[in-house]
Amino acid sequence: MNLFLRYLKSRSGLILLFFSFALIFALTFWLYRLPLAAIFYPAMLCALVGFVCICRDYVGVRRRHDILSGFRGMDDVLPESRDIEDADYRAIIRLLEEQRREAITRTESEMQAMVDYYTLWAHEIKTPIASMRLRLQNEDTPEARSLLTDLGRIERYVEMVLTYLRLEGDGSDYVIRECDLDSILRPVFKQFAGEFIGRRLKLDYSPAETRVLTDEKWLAFVVEQVLSNALKYTPSGTISVSLEAPATLCIRDTGVGIAPEDLPRVFEQSYTGLAGRTDKRASGIGLYLCKRVCDTLGHRISIDSAPGDGTIVRIDLSHRELPVE
């Protein structure tokens, strides 16, 4: 009964319109001294037809209401409903909003649990890595040098995981200040020294002798990733590091190069390109992280390459409007 009354309220405008038309006809007949019976019977017939139409419409509304009334919930941010269907759709929207919030909360909880696990794993794995490095440093054999090179690669992968987690998190540990570029580059070169020697690759390094506004730890990470890629895809030849005016760090290699169709997408997450599909070790994460870090530091990173002609990575370290600490 309550639903029927709500329905009549929602259709009150049409009902009033019908009675208004009937009243207009009755008033017109009365003014012209015509018998009112001439309008009474047509009005009754119209009312009967209208009542049948209202009943059919009410049955349809009741059916839709029964279907939609199973959905309840949500908050009260929606405007007040004016009829039955508005109220039903409002109830559905409330339920969908509640389900969306529950899904977001569940996803965030699962993501945080995953981040906590991998962060813990990355920190814990550093202990056995450091132990192995200490043991291998006391040996000077080809096998020990090879193992140290592989261990260094493992350390870079672990650092890549930590960097990814930091970038995806809310916090940051950026410390922007003026740094000596050579003091950032030399430890990175030392880290790769064993791999250069073992693979008989030449490192051509011209001291930059300049100071740049950056975060030395994060810039070192970017250079590590670029050098790692250069070593991975340079079977023989030279990798050179130099500074172009005014403050652009250039890392060139004589490797296999990058296909033209891959160049526009090399900074996309998980995109490996033709070379990456050939080398199953490629993850497509390194250059993506480099781009993320450079964007945060206010640096521009770009790549020029051609198949068989090697690759040039340029990192523009020109002054940006950054907070100095």
N, C-alpha and C positions, 0 to 999 in steps of 0.2 A: 504493500500500500504506500509506503514511504517513497519507493521508487516511482510509482505512478504519479504521486503528487509532485515529485521533482520533475518528472517528465512534463506534466501540465504547466509547471512554472517555466520550463525552458521553451515551451511552445505557446506561452501566453500571448505573445505578440501576434501570432497568426490568428488565434481565437478571437482576440479583441478586434482584429481587422475584419473578420467575418461579421461579427455583431455590429461593427460600425457601418459596413455596407448595408446590412439588413435595416439598421436604423435610418440610414439615408433614404433607402427606398420607401420605408414606411412614412417618413416625414414628407417625402415628395408626393406620395399618394394622398396623404391627409390634406396637404396644401391645395391639391387639385380636386378635392372633394371626391376622390375615387374610393371605391369600397376596399377596405383594408384586407378583406379575405383574398383579394386577388394577389396580394403579396405574401400572405401568411402561408399558403400551401407551397409556393415555390421556395419560400425560406425554409420550411420544414424539410422539403426534399433535399435542398442544399445542405442543411444541417445533418441529415441522415448520411448523405454521401461523404460529408466532411468527417463525421464520426467514424465511418468505416475506414477512411484513409488514415485517421489518427490512430485507430486500433492497429492497422497494419504497420504503420510507422513505429508505434510503441513496441510491437512484437520484435521488430528488427533491432530497435534500440536495446530492448531487454536481452536479446541474444548476444549482441556485442558487449553489453555490460557484464553478462555472465562470463564471457571469455576473458575480458580485461580485468575483472575484479579479482582474478587470482594473483595479480601482481600488486604488491604493496611495499611500502618502505620509503626510503629517501628522506631528504631534509625538507624544510618548509620555505625554500627560497623561491618557489614558483608562485606566480600570481594566483589570486583566488579564482577557482573555477566557476563558470557561469551556467553550465548545464551538465548533464550526466556524462556525456562523452569527454568533455574537457576534464572532468574529475577522474575518469578512468585513465585517460592518457597521462594526466599528471601523476597518477599512482604508478604507471609504468615507468615514467621518467625518473621518479624517485627510486624505484627499485634498481634501474640500470645504473644510476649514480652511485648507489650503495655498493653494487657489485663492482663497479669500476674502482671505487676507493679500496675495497677489500683486495682486489687484484693488485693494485699499486702497492698497498702495504705488504702483501705477501711477496711480491717481486722484490721490493726494496729489502725486505728481511732476508730473502734468499741470496740476493746480491751481496749484502753486507756480510753474511756468513761465508760466502765464497771468497770475498776480498780478505776477510780475516784469516781464512785458512791459507790462502796463497801468500799472504804477507808473512804469516808465521812460518810457512814452508821455506820461503825465500831467505828469511833470516836464519833459520835453523840449518839450511844447507850450506851456509857460508862457513860454518865451523869445520865440517869435514874437508871442505875445499881448502881452507887455510892450513889444516893439518897436512893434507897431501902436498901442498906447495912447499911447506917447510921441509918435509922429508925429501922431496925431489931436488930442492936447491942444494942439498949436500952431495948430490951426485952430478958428475959431469960426463955423461955418456950420451950417445945419440938417442938412445931410448928415453932417457930422462928428459932431454930437451924436447923430444916429440911429445912426451906426456905433459910437460909444462905448457906447450903450445895448445894442446887440447884442453888442458885445465883452464887456461886463459879464455878459451872460447866458451867454456861452461860458465865461467864467471860473468862474461858479457851477457850470456843468455839470462842468467839470474838477475843481473842488473836491469836487463830489459823488462823482465817481469815486474820488478819493483817500480821502475819508471812508469810503466803502463798503469799500475795500481795508483801511483801518486797522481798521475794526470787525470785519471777517472774519478778520483776522490775530490772532496770539497776543499781540502787544505792545500797548502803549497809551502815550500821552503826556499823560495827564490830570494837571493840576496844580490841585488843589483848594485854594482860598484865598478869603479875604474880598475881594470886588471891588465897586467902585462900579458900580451897574447902568447909570447914565446914560453912563458912559464906554464901556460895552459897546454900548449902543444907538446912540449918535450916529454912529460910523463906519459902521454898517449903514445908517442913514438916508441918509448922504452917498453911499453906494454906489448907492442907488436914486434919488437926486435927479433925475438926468436922465430916468429913466422916469416919475417923478411929473410932471415938467414937461411932457414930451413928450405924455403922455396926458391932461393937465389934470386930474389927480387930486389931491385935497387930503389932506395928512398932518396929522392932529390928534394932537399929541404933548404929553402932560403930563409934565414931568420927574418922575422917580420919587423922586430925592433919598433913596436908601436903599442899603444895602450888603447883598450876598447872598453866601452860601457856595457857590461854583461854580467851574467852569473857564471863564474868560472866552472863550477861543478856541472851545470847543465850544458854549457857550451862544450865542455870536454866530452860529455855523453854524445852530443851530436857528432863531433869529430870522430869519436870511436866508431859509431855506427857507419859513417861514411867510409872510413878507412877499412872497416871490416868488410863492407860490400866490395870495395876496390880490390882487396886481397882475394875475396871469394871468386871474383870474375876476371882476375888478371892472371892467366897461367904463366906468363913470362913478360919481361920488360921492366918498366919503371912506373913508380907512383911518385908524383911530384906535388909538393905543397908550397904555395907561394902566396904573396899578398899583392893584389891589384889595387891601384888608387881608386878612391881614397882609403877605403877600409873593407875590401872584399877578399875573403879567404877563398883561395881556389885549390881544389884537390883534383888532380888529373891522373888518369890511369891509362894504360895501353891495353886494356882488356877487351872483352868481346863486344862491348857496347850494348845499346838498348835500341830495340826496334822503334821506328817512328810512331807506329800506332800505339805503343806502350807509354811513350813519354808523357802525354797529358794525364795519365792515371797513376804514375809511379808513387805519388804521395797518398793514394787512397788506401784505406785500411784493408789488409789481407789481399791486396792486388799484387800478384807476383810477375805477371807478364810472361813473355816467351822464354826469357832466360830462367825465370823462376820455375816454369813448368819443366824445363830441362834439368835444373838442379832441384831435386826433391827436398833439399834442406831449407829452401826459401820459405819464409813465413809471411812476407808482405807486411810485417809490422815495423821493421827498423826505420824505413824512410817516413812512414806515417808518424811515428813518434818524433822523428827529427822535425817534421813540419809543425807538429803540435808545440814542441818546445820552442822552435824559432818564432812562431807566431806569438807565444807568450813573452818571449824576450824582446820582441820588437825587431827581430832580424828577418831578412828575406833569404830564402833558400831556393835555388833553381838548378836545373840540370840540363846540360846540352850533351847529346850523344848521337852516335851513328853506329850501326853494326860494323864491327871490325876496326873502327877508328877510336875506340876507347870512350871514356866518359869524363866530363868536367862538371864538378859540383861547385857551385859558387854560394858562399854564405856572406851576405852583405851585413857587415857589422857597423855600418854608419850610425851616427848618433840618433837616438830616438827619444821621445819624451817618456822617460822611465823614472820611477822613484829611486833615487840613489840612497843607499844605506851605508 
